Amino acid sequence: MPLYEYRCESCGEQEEKLEGFSAPTEHACEACGAPAGMKRQISRTAFNLAGGGWYAGGYSTAAPTPKADASPAPAAPKGCAGGCACHGGGN
């Protein structure tokens, strides 16, 4: 459920409510009693994409360019001849 912020246009009172997506965009203010005083506000989110991925290149569709200091692929573990599924040689 999203956390919505509301502000009263009459008295300036602010509140936050956990409500479903279908919640009304306005409701009565408990502080001053204005019948539709509390209006939903647009606020910043805490959503953050971290690490590498499709968004790392600024949302472009071009493939990311390899880094100059990229380390080589890890060696196959002991007992693995490199022909297994995890190293691309298996079916």
Secondary structure, DSSP 8 states (H G I E B T S, - for coil): --EEEEEETTT--EEEEE--TTS-SEE--TTT--TT-EEE----------SSSTTTTSS-SS-----TT--------TT--S-SGGGT---
